Amino acid sequence: MLKLLTMCLTLTFSAAATSASLLTSNEDLAKDLELKYQALNAKTEICREGRRSQIEVDKVTSKWFAGLPSESKKVVLLIASHEAMERCTQVQADEYSLSLVEYAAQTEDKKQLEEWLKLKQNFKPEELANDIDALNSEELIAFLKEPQLNKPFDLLAIIKQLNL
């Protein structure tokens, strides 16, 4: 799976990576990679700060969510929190990914790329895998589109507000 993910990323960015890396030294690529990493970390911190914002839970209107048992609601909210953070950092993560592919393609040093791919694999903590698999994926996807869940939010505060 990791090799397939690596291939897909490489093919997706191959044209940009090939043209850019032919004109760029390994040192310049390493510097660019570091800058992209710093930008991603800075954006991640901003998004984490945004988690302090409160969601008006009464504006979450999903009947599907309302009908779930408490434990399933916690799992759904965890996924929603993760997805909101992913959306918040998407631009910087994409730029970092491209820079990683360019760096790995030119230097043949794939260690950082492989670590990144492991981090970016499908979010499914082992201890919650069965709970996540039991959810109706179509309903979950629709729920994740709720406007209240677009930005990072305080997961624990919502769980408390809902008395879960």
VOGU-663115 format. One record per atom (N, C-alpha, C, O): residue in three letters; x, y, z; atom name. Coordinates in steps of 0.001 Angstrom, whole numbers, plus 500000, padded with zeros to 6 digits. Layout:
N
> ALA_X_Y_Z_CA
...
//
This chain:
164
> MET_500824_498809_500000_N
> MET_500000_500000_500000_CA
> MET_500871_501259_500000_C
> MET_500583_502231_499302_O
> LEU_501941_501220_500797_N
> LEU_502843_502356_500874_CA
> LEU_503522_502593_499527_C
> LEU_503697_503737_499106_O
> LYS_503903_501503_498853_N
> LYS_504544_501641_497540_CA
> LYS_503570_502212_496527_C
> LYS_503950_503044_495703_O
> LEU_502309_501772_496577_N
> LEU_501300_502290_495669_CA
> LEU_501067_503773_495912_C
> LEU_500941_504548_494963_O
> LEU_501008_504167_497167_N
> LEU_500838_505571_497516_CA
> LEU_502028_506393_497021_C
> LEU_501856_507497_496506_O
> THR_503240_505846_497182_N
> THR_504442_506522_496708_CA
> THR_504397_506687_495194_C
> THR_504715_507755_494672_O
> MET_504000_505627_494491_N
> MET_503912_505697_493037_CA
> MET_502906_506735_492584_C
> MET_503182_507513_491670_O
> CYS_501738_506752_493217_N
> CYS_500698_507708_492844_CA
> CYS_501168_509141_493052_C
> CYS_500983_509996_492186_O
> LEU_501774_509398_494204_N
> LEU_502300_510740_494462_CA
> LEU_503366_511114_493443_C
> LEU_503382_512232_492928_O
> THR_504247_510179_493161_N
> THR_505329_510442_492219_CA
> THR_504778_510733_490834_C
> THR_505226_511672_490176_O
> LEU_503814_509942_490380_N
> LEU_503223_510161_489062_CA
> LEU_502458_511472_489015_C
> LEU_502525_512198_488023_O
> THR_501738_511776_490070_N
> THR_500949_513006_490114_CA
> THR_501823_514241_489959_C
> THR_501484_515181_489240_O
> PHE_502941_514213_490642_N
> PHE_503806_515382_490635_CA
> PHE_505011_515241_489706_C
> PHE_505905_516086_489730_O
> SER_505049_514191_488892_N
> SER_506264_513897_488124_CA
> SER_506652_515013_487163_C
> SER_507828_515362_487065_O
> ALA_505689_515569_486460_N
> ALA_506034_516619_485500_CA
> ALA_506639_517828_486206_C
> ALA_507673_518348_485787_O
> ALA_505991_518268_487273_N
> ALA_506509_519416_488028_CA
> ALA_507832_519071_488695_C
> ALA_508760_519880_488695_O
> ALA_507920_517889_489254_N
> ALA_509138_517485_489954_CA
> ALA_510306_517363_488994_C
> ALA_511416_517787_489312_O
> THR_510072_516789_487824_N
> THR_511155_516594_486871_CA
> THR_511694_517926_486391_C
> THR_512906_518146_486404_O
> SER_510803_518825_485964_N
> SER_511279_520096_485437_CA
> SER_511933_520944_486518_C
> SER_512937_521606_486256_O
> ALA_511392_520936_487712_N
> ALA_511954_521752_488783_CA
> ALA_513271_521176_489277_C
> ALA_514225_521922_489495_O
> SER_513339_519864_489456_N
> SER_514532_519283_490060_CA
> SER_515732_519277_489120_C
> SER_516869_519246_489593_O
> LEU_515522_519305_487823_N
> LEU_516649_519362_486893_CA
> LEU_517416_520674_487026_C
> LEU_518608_520749_486730_O
> LEU_516712_521694_487474_N
> LEU_517317_523014_487572_CA
> LEU_517699_523390_489000_C
> LEU_518173_524501_489238_O
> THR_517501_522492_489939_N
> THR_517689_522807_491347_CA
> THR_518708_521864_491980_C
> THR_518689_520659_491728_O
> SER_519583_522410_492789_N
> SER_520572_521575_493471_CA
> SER_519933_520847_494645_C
> SER_518873_521237_495136_O
> ASN_520593_519791_495082_N
> ASN_520104_519045_496243_CA
> ASN_520007_519949_497474_C
> ASN_519071_519844_498267_O
> GLU_520986_520832_497615_N
> GLU_520989_521753_498757_CA
> GLU_519791_522691_498701_C
> GLU_519152_522949_499721_O
> ASP_519483_523202_497507_N
> ASP_518331_524087_497355_CA
> ASP_517024_523343_497636_C
> ASP_516107_523889_498249_O
> LEU_516953_522100_497183_N
> LEU_515763_521298_497451_CA
> LEU_515589_521050_498954_C
> LEU_514477_521101_499478_O
> ALA_516704_520783_499631_N
> ALA_516655_520562_501084_CA
> ALA_516193_521831_501802_C
> ALA_515409_521761_502748_O
> LYS_516678_522986_501354_N
> LYS_516255_524251_501964_CA
> LYS_514770_524501_501715_C
> LYS_514044_524914_502619_O
> ASP_514326_524247_500487_N
> ASP_512919_524431_500146_CA
> ASP_512042_523492_500974_C
> ASP_510980_523877_501461_O
> LEU_512507_522265_501120_N
> LEU_511778_521279_501926_CA
> LEU_511645_521760_503367_C
> LEU_510573_521658_503962_O
> GLU_512716_522275_503916_N
> GLU_512695_522786_505287_CA
> GLU_511741_523976_505419_C
> GLU_511009_524075_506403_O
> LEU_511747_524877_504436_N
> LEU_510840_526030_504462_CA
> LEU_509378_525583_504405_C
> LEU_508526_526119_505112_O
> LYS_509105_524605_503561_N
> LYS_507734_524092_503438_CA
> LYS_507308_523406_504743_C
> LYS_506157_523514_505167_O
> TYR_508245_522707_505362_N
> TYR_507971_522039_506633_CA
> TYR_507659_523074_507723_C
> TYR_506725_522901_508507_O
> GLN_508445_524139_507758_N
> GLN_508206_525202_508737_CA
> GLN_506851_525868_508501_C
> GLN_506131_526175_509451_O
> ALA_506509_526089_507230_N
> ALA_505208_526701_506905_CA
> ALA_504064_525785_507331_C
> ALA_503046_526255_507841_O
> LEU_504229_524487_507123_N
> LEU_503207_523530_507551_CA
> LEU_503072_523524_509069_C
> LEU_501958_523505_509592_O
> ASN_504184_523539_509771_N
> ASN_504132_523573_511240_CA
> ASN_503466_524853_511745_C
> ASN_502670_524817_512684_O
> ALA_503793_525981_511119_N
> ALA_503193_527254_511530_CA
> ALA_501682_527228_511295_C
> ALA_500914_527670_512150_O
> LYS_501263_526722_510161_N
> LYS_499828_526651_509861_CA
> LYS_499135_525675_510812_C
> LYS_498019_525928_511267_O
> THR_499796_524571_511105_N
> THR_499230_523594_512046_CA
> THR_499004_524239_513408_C
> THR_497983_523997_514051_O
> GLU_499943_525048_513842_N
> GLU_499805_525741_515128_CA
> GLU_498625_526715_515095_C
> GLU_497866_526802_516060_O
> ILE_498470_527439_513997_N
> ILE_497334_528360_513848_CA
> ILE_496021_527582_513902_C
> ILE_495059_528010_514539_O
> CYS_495997_526439_513229_N
> CYS_494785_525611_513226_CA
> CYS_494495_525044_514616_C
> CYS_493337_524942_515023_O
> ARG_495542_524681_515332_N
> ARG_495352_524191_516709_CA
> ARG_494777_525283_517603_C
> ARG_493920_525025_518448_O
> GLU_495258_526498_517404_N
> GLU_494715_527626_518170_CA
> GLU_493232_527805_517847_C
> GLU_492435_528155_518718_O
> GLY_492876_527563_516591_N
> GLY_491479_527689_516167_CA
> GLY_490565_526690_516843_C
> GLY_489350_526885_516889_O
> ARG_491146_525612_517371_N
> ARG_490326_524607_518057_CA
> ARG_489713_525152_519336_C
> ARG_488834_524523_519926_O
> ARG_490162_526290_519752_N
> ARG_489587_526894_520963_CA
> ARG_488184_527439_520694_C
> ARG_487414_527703_521618_O
> SER_487869_527602_519397_N
> SER_486547_528140_519080_CA
> SER_485470_527105_519399_C
> SER_485677_525897_519288_O
> GLN_484351_527614_519787_N
> GLN_483228_526762_520184_CA
> GLN_482279_526569_519005_C
> GLN_482118_527450_518161_O
> ILE_481674_525423_518974_N
> ILE_480653_525136_517974_CA
> ILE_479308_525194_518674_C
> ILE_479147_524720_519799_O
> GLU_478363_525778_517993_N
> GLU_477003_525775_518521_CA
> GLU_476396_524430_518142_C
> GLU_475914_524244_517024_O
> VAL_476428_523508_519078_N
> VAL_476001_522138_518772_CA
> VAL_474538_522048_518351_C
> VAL_474148_521116_517647_O
> ASP_473733_523010_518779_N
> ASP_472325_522975_518365_CA
> ASP_472162_523275_516876_C
> ASP_471094_523035_516312_O
> LYS_473206_523796_516235_N
> LYS_473147_524068_514800_CA
> LYS_473607_522878_513958_C
> LYS_473521_522913_512730_O
> VAL_474090_521837_514612_N
> VAL_474420_520601_513908_CA
> VAL_473101_519859_513748_C
> VAL_472515_519397_514728_O
> THR_472641_519747_512512_N
> THR_471261_519319_512257_CA
> THR_471115_517886_511762_C
> THR_470017_517491_511371_O
> SER_472164_517113_511765_N
> SER_472110_515759_511216_CA
> SER_471235_514831_512067_C
> SER_471511_514600_513244_O
> LYS_470191_514315_511455_N
> LYS_469335_513339_512142_CA
> LYS_470104_512038_512360_C
> LYS_469924_511357_513369_O
> TRP_470953_511710_511405_N
> TRP_471772_510497_511531_CA
> TRP_472635_510584_512787_C
> TRP_472668_509649_513588_O
> PHE_473331_511708_512958_N
> PHE_474192_511889_514132_CA
> PHE_473363_511837_515415_C
> PHE_473753_511187_516385_O
> ALA_472238_512513_515416_N
> ALA_471389_512552_516611_CA
> ALA_470939_511151_517028_C
> ALA_470738_510895_518216_O
> GLY_470780_510248_516065_N
> GLY_470311_508905_516363_CA
> GLY_471391_507915_516755_C
> GLY_471093_506765_517078_O
> LEU_472637_508348_516731_N
> LEU_473733_507437_517079_CA
> LEU_473856_507254_518586_C
> LEU_473509_508154_519351_O
> PRO_474350_506087_519021_N
> PRO_474654_505917_520441_CA
> PRO_475820_506831_520839_C
> PRO_476583_507272_519980_O
> SER_475956_507108_522111_N
> SER_476975_508035_522620_CA
> SER_478386_507688_522157_C
> SER_479126_508569_521719_O
> GLU_478761_506431_522250_N
> GLU_480120_506042_521863_CA
> GLU_480372_506293_520379_C
> GLU_481462_506722_519999_O
> SER_479377_506031_519546_N
> SER_479513_506286_518103_CA
> SER_479609_507785_517830_C
> SER_480341_508212_516937_O
> LYS_478870_508580_518600_N
> LYS_478955_510036_518435_CA
> LYS_480367_510528_518731_C
> LYS_480879_511404_518034_O
> LYS_480997_509971_519758_N
> LYS_482373_510362_520086_CA
> LYS_483311_510027_518939_C
> LYS_484180_510826_518592_O
> VAL_483143_508859_518351_N
> VAL_483993_508450_517225_CA
> VAL_483775_509388_516043_C
> VAL_484736_509823_515409_O
> VAL_482530_509696_515749_N
> VAL_482205_510590_514628_CA
> VAL_482802_511975_514867_C
> VAL_483350_512580_513946_O
> LEU_482701_512476_516088_N
> LEU_483271_513790_516396_CA
> LEU_484792_513779_516312_C
> LEU_485391_514769_515892_O
> LEU_485421_512689_516701_N
> LEU_486872_512557_516557_CA
> LEU_487275_512626_515082_C
> LEU_488233_513311_514724_O
> ILE_486540_511916_514241_N
> ILE_486808_511951_512806_CA
> ILE_486587_513358_512264_C
> ILE_487390_513859_511477_O
> ALA_485499_513991_512684_N
> ALA_485199_515351_512218_CA
> ALA_486290_516324_512639_C
> ALA_486664_517209_511870_O
> SER_486797_516166_513843_N
> SER_487883_517024_514329_CA
> SER_489148_516823_513491_C
> SER_489808_517787_513102_O
> HIS_489469_515577_513225_N
> HIS_490639_515260_512402_CA
> HIS_490485_515855_510998_C
> HIS_491419_516464_510475_O
> GLU_489335_515684_510405_N
> GLU_489088_516184_509049_CA
> GLU_489158_517717_508998_C
> GLU_489668_518285_508032_O
> ALA_488650_518374_510030_N
> ALA_488709_519840_510077_CA
> ALA_490160_520316_510116_C
> ALA_490513_521298_509462_O
> MET_490993_519624_510879_N
> MET_492418_519980_510924_CA
> MET_493073_519728_509570_C
> MET_493895_520526_509121_O
> GLU_492719_518637_508925_N
> GLU_493274_518330_507596_CA
> GLU_492904_519428_506598_C
> GLU_493751_519879_505827_O
> ARG_491639_519857_506611_N
> ARG_491207_520923_505703_CA
> ARG_491955_522219_505988_C
> ARG_492321_522948_505067_O
> CYS_492176_522497_507248_N
> CYS_492833_523737_507653_CA
> CYS_494273_523812_507162_C
> CYS_494757_524892_506821_O
> THR_494955_522682_507123_N
> THR_496374_522658_506739_CA
> THR_496597_522153_505309_C
> THR_497738_521932_504904_O
> GLN_495526_521970_504550_N
> GLN_495613_521323_503238_CA
> GLN_496616_521977_502284_C
> GLN_497425_521278_501674_O
> VAL_496575_523280_502149_N
> VAL_497454_523964_501192_CA
> VAL_498921_523731_501547_C
> VAL_499724_523375_500685_O
> GLN_499265_523931_502811_N
> GLN_500653_523763_503236_CA
> GLN_501072_522290_503161_C
> GLN_502216_521992_502820_O
> ALA_500167_521383_503471_N
> ALA_500484_519947_503383_CA
> ALA_500731_519545_501933_C
> ALA_501630_518753_501650_O
> ASP_499934_520090_501014_N
> ASP_500139_519789_499593_CA
> ASP_501484_520335_499103_C
> ASP_502195_519665_498355_O
> GLU_501824_521540_499526_N
> GLU_503106_522123_499124_CA
> GLU_504273_521322_499684_C
> GLU_505268_521099_498994_O
> TYR_504154_520896_500921_N
> TYR_505193_520075_501543_CA
> TYR_505303_518733_500824_C
> TYR_506409_518248_500584_O
> SER_504168_518132_500479_N
> SER_504164_516852_499762_CA
> SER_504886_516966_498428_C
> SER_505700_516111_498082_O
> LEU_504592_518007_497690_N
> LEU_505252_518215_496398_CA
> LEU_506751_518395_496584_C
> LEU_507549_517830_495836_O
> SER_507127_519178_497573_N
> SER_508544_519407_497847_CA
> SER_509239_518100_498235_C
> SER_510376_517853_497834_O
> LEU_508548_517264_499019_N
> LEU_509107_515964_499401_CA
> LEU_509325_515063_498190_C
> LEU_510355_514399_498079_O
> VAL_508351_515044_497287_N
> VAL_508479_514223_496080_CA
> VAL_509656_514723_495237_C
> VAL_510459_513927_494751_O
> GLU_509749_516028_495070_N
> GLU_510861_516596_494302_CA
> GLU_512204_516225_494934_C
> GLU_513139_515822_494242_O
> TYR_512282_516366_496250_N
> TYR_513517_516055_496966_CA
> TYR_513873_514572_496824_C
> TYR_515017_514231_496522_O
> ALA_512893_513699_497042_N
> ALA_513141_512256_496961_CA
> ALA_513500_511831_495542_C
> ALA_514357_510970_495346_O
> ALA_512850_512429_494561_N
> ALA_513123_512074_493169_CA
> ALA_514541_512441_492762_C
> ALA_515202_511681_492054_O
> GLN_515008_513591_493202_N
> GLN_516340_514031_492788_CA
> GLN_517444_513405_493634_C
> GLN_518488_513022_493106_O
> THR_517224_513300_494923_N
> THR_518304_512842_495807_CA
> THR_518276_511335_496057_C
> THR_519247_510763_496553_O
> GLU_517164_510704_495712_N
> GLU_516940_509283_495989_CA
> GLU_516891_508988_497489_C
> GLU_516951_507827_497894_O
> ASP_516785_510014_498299_N
> ASP_516610_509879_499749_CA
> ASP_515107_509882_500012_C
> ASP_514467_510934_499999_O
> LYS_514554_508705_500249_N
> LYS_513106_508564_500387_CA
> LYS_512652_508418_501838_C
> LYS_511469_508194_502096_O
> LYS_513567_508542_502771_N
> LYS_513227_508326_504172_CA
> LYS_512114_509275_504639_C
> LYS_511117_508823_505201_O
> GLN_512276_510580_504412_N
> GLN_511272_511549_504852_CA
> GLN_509950_511341_504121_C
> GLN_508884_511483_504719_O
> LEU_510009_511009_502841_N
> LEU_508797_510768_502061_CA
> LEU_508039_509561_502612_C
> LEU_506817_509608_502759_O
> GLU_508744_508504_502910_N
> GLU_508103_507308_503463_CA
> GLU_507475_507596_504826_C
> GLU_506382_507111_505119_O
> GLU_508155_508378_505653_N
> GLU_507587_508756_506952_CA
> GLU_506319_509588_506772_C
> GLU_505330_509398_507480_O
> TRP_506365_510511_505815_N
> TRP_505212_511369_505532_CA
> TRP_504028_510533_505039_C
> TRP_502887_510762_505441_O
> LEU_504307_509576_504177_N
> LEU_503241_508723_503653_CA
> LEU_502592_507902_504765_C
> LEU_501378_507697_504762_O
> LYS_503388_507439_505701_N
> LYS_502822_506700_506837_CA
> LYS_501898_507603_507649_C
> LYS_500831_507175_508089_O
> LEU_502313_508848_507844_N
> LEU_501477_509794_508590_CA
> LEU_500176_510120_507863_C
> LEU_499133_510318_508486_O
> LYS_500255_510173_506541_N
> LYS_499114_510608_505747_CA
> LYS_498179_509471_505343_C
> LYS_497146_509706_504716_O
> GLN_498542_508239_505702_N
> GLN_497654_507135_505365_CA
> GLN_496315_507317_506048_C
> GLN_496183_508079_507006_O
> ASN_495348_506620_505551_N
> ASN_493984_506701_506036_CA
> ASN_493910_506779_507562_C
> ASN_494440_505917_508263_O
> PHE_493246_507823_508065_N
> PHE_493104_508021_509504_CA
> PHE_492156_506968_510062_C
> PHE_490951_507002_509814_O
> LYS_492715_506044_510810_N
> LYS_491883_505024_511448_CA
> LYS_492674_504417_512593_C
> LYS_493328_503389_512420_O
> PRO_492619_505050_513775_N
> PRO_493332_504483_514918_CA
> PRO_492906_503024_515134_C
> PRO_491720_502699_515078_O
> GLU_493882_502164_515379_N
> GLU_493616_500734_515521_CA
> GLU_492503_500424_516511_C
> GLU_491638_499588_516252_O
> GLU_492537_501108_517644_N
> GLU_491547_500815_518681_CA
> GLU_490130_501247_518300_C
> GLU_489163_500843_518946_O
> LEU_490006_502068_517248_N
> LEU_488684_502521_516804_CA
> LEU_488285_501944_515450_C
> LEU_487218_502277_514934_O
> ALA_489111_501095_514871_N
> ALA_488869_500585_513518_CA
> ALA_487485_499951_513384_C
> ALA_486762_500246_512432_O
> ASN_487113_499094_514316_N
> ASN_485797_498439_514233_CA
> ASN_484662_499446_514350_C
> ASN_483661_499349_513641_O
> ASP_484824_500419_515253_N
> ASP_483789_501445_515425_CA
> ASP_483639_502291_514164_C
> ASP_482523_502629_513768_O
> ILE_484746_502627_513544_N
> ILE_484711_503436_512320_CA
> ILE_484097_502630_511181_C
> ILE_483275_503147_510425_O
> ASP_484493_501369_511058_N
> ASP_483956_500521_509997_CA
> ASP_482453_500306_510144_C
> ASP_481760_500096_509148_O
> ALA_481943_500354_511371_N
> ALA_480518_500124_511618_CA
> ALA_479656_501323_511217_C
> ALA_478438_501195_511098_O
> LEU_480276_502482_511010_N
> LEU_479516_503684_510659_CA
> LEU_479078_503634_509192_C
> LEU_479765_503062_508345_O
> ASN_477944_504231_508915_N
> ASN_477473_504365_507539_CA
> ASN_478324_505442_506870_C
> ASN_478221_506620_507213_O
> SER_479160_505041_505923_N
> SER_480127_505981_505344_CA
> SER_479454_507125_504585_C
> SER_479954_508249_504604_O
> GLU_478341_506861_503924_N
> GLU_477644_507937_503206_CA
> GLU_477100_508976_504182_C
> GLU_477198_510179_503943_O
> GLU_476537_508507_505264_N
> GLU_476007_509417_506283_CA
> GLU_477145_510191_506955_C
> GLU_477015_511381_507242_O
> LEU_478263_509497_507201_N
> LEU_479419_510149_507808_CA
> LEU_479944_511263_506908_C
> LEU_480224_512365_507378_O
> ILE_480077_510978_505632_N
> ILE_480564_511989_504677_CA
> ILE_479621_513185_504649_C
> ILE_480067_514332_504639_O
> ALA_478324_512919_504638_N
> ALA_477346_514017_504652_CA
> ALA_477475_514822_505942_C
> ALA_477403_516051_505916_O
> PHE_477665_514139_507067_N
> PHE_477811_514819_508355_CA
> PHE_479049_515713_508362_C
> PHE_479012_516825_508889_O
> LEU_480132_515234_507785_N
> LEU_481379_516007_507776_CA
> LEU_481253_517303_506973_C
> LEU_482108_518182_507077_O
> LYS_480211_517422_506188_N
> LYS_479974_518632_505400_CA
> LYS_479165_519680_506159_C
> LYS_478908_520765_505638_O
> GLU_478765_519358_507390_N
> GLU_478032_520326_508216_CA
> GLU_478873_521603_508347_C
> GLU_480053_521522_508690_O
> PRO_478299_522759_508087_N
> PRO_479054_524019_508155_CA
> PRO_479745_524249_509500_C
> PRO_480824_524839_509547_O
> GLN_479140_523796_510578_N
> GLN_479721_523988_511912_CA
> GLN_481044_523234_512069_C
> GLN_481842_523555_512950_O
> LEU_481275_522236_511218_N
> LEU_482446_521370_511372_CA
> LEU_483547_521679_510362_C
> LEU_484509_520920_510249_O
> ASN_483419_522775_509632_N
> ASN_484401_523117_508597_CA
> ASN_485750_523537_509152_C
> ASN_486780_523302_508521_O
> LYS_485758_524147_510310_N
> LYS_486996_524656_510900_CA
> LYS_487331_523851_512146_C
> LYS_486448_523247_512756_O
> PRO_488617_523840_512528_N
> PRO_488991_523122_513759_CA
> PRO_488161_523593_514950_C
> PRO_487820_524769_515074_O
> PHE_487851_522641_515812_N
> PHE_486999_522945_516955_CA
> PHE_487488_522184_518176_C
> PHE_488282_521248_518077_O
> ASP_486995_522609_519319_N
> ASP_487363_522013_520594_CA
> ASP_486543_520737_520794_C
> ASP_485383_520793_521200_O
> LEU_487144_519615_520512_N
> LEU_486475_518323_520575_CA
> LEU_485938_518023_521975_C
> LEU_484791_517603_522129_O
> LEU_486766_518238_522983_N
> LEU_486342_517932_524349_CA
> LEU_485175_518811_524790_C
> LEU_484282_518349_525499_O
> ALA_485181_520063_524377_N
> ALA_484081_520964_524737_CA
> ALA_482776_520488_524120_C
> ALA_481729_520559_524763_O
> ILE_482819_520011_522902_N
> ILE_481601_519520_522253_CA
> ILE_481113_518250_522937_C
> ILE_479916_518082_523172_O
> ILE_482041_517364_523253_N
> ILE_481658_516138_523940_CA
> ILE_480986_516470_525276_C
> ILE_480009_515830_525664_O
> LYS_481515_517470_525969_N
> LYS_480893_517888_527232_CA
> LYS_479519_518519_526995_C
> LYS_478566_518234_527720_O
> GLN_479424_519386_525968_N
> GLN_478142_520027_525666_CA
> GLN_477061_519003_525356_C
> GLN_475892_519193_525694_O
> LEU_477464_517920_524713_N
> LEU_476503_516871_524343_CA
> LEU_476318_515827_525449_C
> LEU_475568_514864_525286_O
> ASN_477004_516026_526561_N
> ASN_476938_515081_527692_CA
> ASN_477274_513658_527273_C
> ASN_476578_512711_527639_O
> LEU_478339_513518_526507_N
> LEU_478730_512175_526026_CA
> LEU_479730_511526_526951_C
> LEU_480163_510401_526700_O
//
